[in-house]
Amino acid sequence: MKSKMFISAVLACCLTCTVFFATAQSAAQPYRTGAGLLIDVGEGVTLVGPHVKHFFAPNHAGEGAVLFGGGVTSLQAMYQYNQPIGELDGLQWYLGIGGNIFFEEDVDATFGIVPAAGLDYKIAKAPIDLSFDWRPKFLLYDGDSEFLAARFGIGLRFTF
């Protein structure tokens, strides 16, 4: 049952991304690279650590993070499609998909698939960027899986 739910969620995410990519218009990003702190909170353990977001094309960015908390270390990488919201300078929505690996003492590595949907705001005339997103996790470990729906990311970055 869990695998059917997992496959349905992945297919829904892919369909949503396809619709957004097909209908979105290109625009310049408000910054090129941002580095700072990411807080990943919600169901399960709270994780905190450094992260970087880099635009490699006007609407396309990559994000990487190393997060720590509750005896767990998580390595995370994500692709994000970004799009401005109307005439609001610096505010954009994004959709992303990526993966992570959790390391915990005396436990085999846990792999995760992480979709994201959120908002990113670059403060005008300041090198500061804030983000908030919903990032549920599909965890795969020891022949089993788990879905954590109530996961959120809060980011604070210095931009350059």
C-alpha positions as CSV (number, residue, x, y, z in Angstrom):
1,M,0.0,0.0,0.0
2,K,2.8,2.4,0.9
3,S,4.5,1.8,-2.5
4,K,1.3,2.6,-4.4
5,M,1.0,5.9,-2.4
6,F,4.6,6.6,-3.1
7,I,4.3,6.0,-6.8
8,S,1.1,8.1,-7.0
9,A,2.8,11.0,-5.2
10,V,5.9,10.9,-7.4
11,L,3.7,10.8,-10.6
12,A,1.6,13.7,-9.3
13,C,4.8,15.7,-8.6
14,C,6.1,15.0,-12.1
15,L,2.8,16.0,-13.7
16,T,2.7,19.3,-11.7
17,C,6.3,20.1,-12.6
18,T,5.6,19.4,-16.3
19,V,2.5,21.7,-16.3
20,F,4.5,24.5,-14.6
21,F,7.5,24.2,-17.0
22,A,5.2,24.2,-20.0
23,T,3.3,27.3,-19.0
24,A,5.9,29.4,-17.2
25,Q,7.7,32.4,-18.8
26,S,11.4,33.1,-18.4
27,A,12.6,35.9,-16.2
28,A,15.9,36.9,-14.6
29,Q,16.7,35.6,-11.1
30,P,17.1,38.3,-8.3
31,Y,20.5,36.9,-7.3
32,R,23.1,34.4,-8.6
33,T,24.2,32.6,-5.4
34,G,23.1,32.5,-1.8
35,A,24.7,30.8,1.1
36,G,23.4,30.6,4.7
37,L,21.4,28.5,7.2
38,L,18.6,26.0,6.5
39,I,16.3,24.8,9.2
40,D,14.4,21.6,8.2
41,V,11.6,21.1,10.8
42,G,8.3,19.2,11.3
43,E,7.4,15.6,11.7
44,G,10.5,13.8,13.0
45,V,13.8,15.4,14.1
46,T,14.6,19.1,13.5
47,L,17.7,19.5,11.3
48,V,19.9,22.7,11.0
49,G,22.9,23.4,8.9
50,P,24.6,25.3,6.1
51,H,23.2,25.4,2.6
52,V,23.8,27.0,-0.8
53,K,21.5,27.9,-3.6
54,H,23.0,28.7,-7.0
55,F,21.2,29.7,-10.2
56,F,22.8,28.1,-13.2
57,A,20.2,29.6,-15.6
58,P,17.5,32.3,-15.2
59,N,14.8,30.0,-13.7
60,H,16.9,27.0,-12.7
61,A,18.8,26.6,-9.5
62,G,20.5,23.9,-7.5
63,E,20.5,23.7,-3.7
64,G,22.8,21.7,-1.5
65,A,22.7,21.3,2.3
66,V,24.5,19.5,5.1
67,L,22.1,19.3,8.1
68,F,22.6,18.1,11.7
69,G,20.2,17.3,14.6
70,G,19.2,14.6,17.0
71,G,22.2,12.5,16.3
72,V,21.5,12.5,12.5
73,T,23.6,14.0,9.7
74,S,21.8,14.6,6.4
75,L,23.3,15.4,3.0
76,Q,20.7,16.9,0.6
77,A,20.8,18.1,-3.0
78,M,17.8,19.5,-5.0
79,Y,16.9,21.0,-8.3
80,Q,14.5,24.0,-8.2
81,Y,12.5,25.7,-10.9
82,N,11.9,29.3,-9.9
83,Q,9.4,31.9,-11.3
84,P,8.6,35.5,-10.2
85,I,5.3,36.3,-8.7
86,G,3.7,39.2,-10.6
87,E,5.2,42.6,-10.2
88,L,6.6,41.9,-6.7
89,D,10.3,42.5,-6.9
90,G,12.4,39.8,-5.4
91,L,9.5,37.4,-4.6
92,Q,9.3,34.1,-6.5
93,W,7.7,30.7,-6.1
94,Y,9.6,27.5,-6.7
95,L,9.1,23.8,-7.2
96,G,11.9,21.4,-6.6
97,I,12.9,17.7,-6.4
98,G,15.9,16.1,-4.9
99,G,17.3,13.5,-2.7
100,N,19.0,13.1,0.6
101,I,21.0,10.6,2.6
102,F,20.6,10.3,6.4
103,F,23.5,9.0,8.5
104,E,22.9,7.9,12.1
105,E,25.2,6.1,14.5
106,D,24.6,2.3,14.6
107,V,21.9,2.5,11.8
108,D,22.3,1.9,8.1
109,A,22.0,4.9,5.8
110,T,18.5,6.0,5.0
111,F,17.8,7.4,1.5
112,G,15.1,10.0,0.9
113,I,13.3,11.6,-2.1
114,V,12.4,15.2,-1.3
115,P,10.0,17.3,-3.4
116,A,9.6,21.0,-2.4
117,A,7.1,23.9,-3.1
118,G,7.9,27.2,-1.7
119,L,8.5,31.0,-1.7
120,D,11.8,32.8,-2.0
121,Y,12.2,36.5,-1.2
122,K,15.4,38.5,-2.0
123,I,15.2,41.7,0.1
124,A,15.8,44.8,-2.2
125,K,19.0,46.7,-1.6
126,A,20.2,44.2,0.9
127,P,22.2,41.0,0.3
128,I,19.7,38.9,2.2
129,D,17.3,36.2,0.9
130,L,14.6,34.4,2.8
131,S,12.8,31.2,1.9
132,F,10.0,29.0,3.2
133,D,8.9,25.7,1.7
134,W,7.0,22.5,2.2
135,R,9.4,19.6,1.7
136,P,7.8,16.2,2.5
137,K,10.1,13.3,2.6
138,F,9.8,9.8,1.2
139,L,12.3,7.7,3.2
140,L,13.6,4.3,2.0
141,Y,15.4,2.0,4.4
142,D,16.0,-1.7,5.2
143,G,13.4,-2.8,2.5
144,D,10.7,-0.5,4.0
145,S,9.6,3.1,3.3
146,E,8.0,6.0,5.2
147,F,6.3,9.2,4.2
148,L,6.8,12.3,6.3
149,A,4.2,14.9,5.0
150,A,4.7,17.6,7.7
151,R,8.2,18.8,6.9
152,F,9.1,22.4,6.2
153,G,12.3,24.3,5.3
154,I,13.2,27.8,6.5
155,G,16.2,29.4,4.8
156,L,18.2,32.5,5.5
157,R,21.0,33.3,2.9
158,F,23.6,36.0,2.2
159,T,23.5,36.6,-1.6
160,F,26.3,37.4,-3.9
